[in-house]
Amino acid sequence: MVRTVFGVRIEDSLKKEFTAAVRKKGLSTCYVVEALLRGWLEGTKISPANPVNKSLTIAVSTPRVVKRVRRRLKEYVPEGNHYDPIRGWYFDSSHPETCIVEQPREWKGEDKGMIWNDSRGVWWKFIEEKGKEW
């Protein structure tokens, strides 16, 4: 199904009220307007059984299909938590909760919130904030 742009001129206050109500329900305006248009088209095809009573009640059920994933929180998977001057950044699963940088003491890791480990000769820091790049 190909979708196209459909612009209409409506009262500004009506547009603001409509978009606010649709957002509050977590829907898109396109989804709601499309259902209303379908309902109107189906309703005009049917003539009422009693010509005196011209009001119709039509139930329109449209499945909501979302093909593109939007605004979803992505879980952070670290690309690298260990830096080696030869290999570059890589993920070391033996210590996933820490970030280790193999640089000399003169590298000034304190500026990045890291701690110097004399016994191993590396800079390290616990990874507390998910999604933060080192």
N, C-alpha and C positions, 0 to 999 in steps of 0.2 A: 504494500500500500504506500503510495507516494503522498506525502503531505505537502501542502502549499500554504503560503501566507494569505491571511484573510483579515483585512483591516476594516474597522467600522468606526463611525463617529457616534460617540455616546456622551452623556453628561459626565463631567469630570468627577463629581461626587459619587456617581454610580460606579464608575470604574474603580475609584479608590476603595469604596466599601466592598465591592466584589473581590478585588485582588486580596484585600486584607482577610476576608472570610475564607477564601480558597487557601491562602498560605497557612492560616490557622489550622486548617484541616490536613495540611501536608500534601495538598494536591497541586497540580499545575492548572493554570487557567485554560490551556488548550484542551486538556482532558474534560473539564466541566463544560466548556462551550461546545465541544464536539458532541457530547451526550445530549445537551439541550437541542442542538440542531437536528440530531437524529430523531429525537422525540417529536419535535415539531413536524418533521417530514412524514413520519409514520402516522401522526395524528391527522394530518390533512388528507391522507389516503383513505381513511375510514370515515364513512358517513354515519352519524348517530342513528340508532334504531328508532328512536322517538324524535321526529323532527322538531317538536316543541322544545325539548331539552337539548340544547346544542353543546353542552359541556361534556368533555370526554376526560377520562382518567387513563393515562397511558403509563405503564411501567417500562422503563428502558433499562435493560441491564447490559452494561458494556464491561468486558473484562479489562482491567488495567494492566497493560503490558509495558514493562520498562525494559528497553533493549540496552540502553546505556546506563552504566552505573555512575551515579553522581552523588557528590556530597557524602560519601561513605568514609568512615574513619579507617585508614589503612594501618594495619599493625606493623610496627617497625621491626624490620629484620636487619640487623647490622651487616653492612657490607664488609666492614673491616674493623677489627678491634686491636690489631697488632700491626705496628709499623716496623719494617726492617728496611734499612737503606738499600739493600740488594733486591729484595722481593717487592718492596712497596707495601701498600696496605693489603691485608688479608684477614680472614676471619679465623681465629684460633678457638676451637670449641673446648679446649682444656681449661680455659678461664673466660667464659662468656660474660661474666659480670664486671670485668675490668678492661681498661684500655691501656695497652702497653706500647710505648714508643722507644725504640732502640736508637737513641741519639746521645751524643756526649753530654757531660754535665754542663758544658757551656751553652747548651741549646736554650736554656731559660724556660723550662717547662712550667715554672711557678706562674708565669704570666697566663698560662692556659689552665690553671687550677690543678696541675699535676704535682706529684711528689717524687723526689729522687730516691731510688732504692740502691744503696751502696753495695749490698751483697750481690745483686744481679747486674748492676751497672745500667739500669734502664729507668725511664720515667713511667709512672703508672697512675691510674685514677680509676675509682669505681664508677661504672656507668650507672648514673641515677636517672637521668632524663632520657626517656626513649625518644628517638627521632633527632637527637642532637648530633651534628656531625663533629668529628674531632679533627 
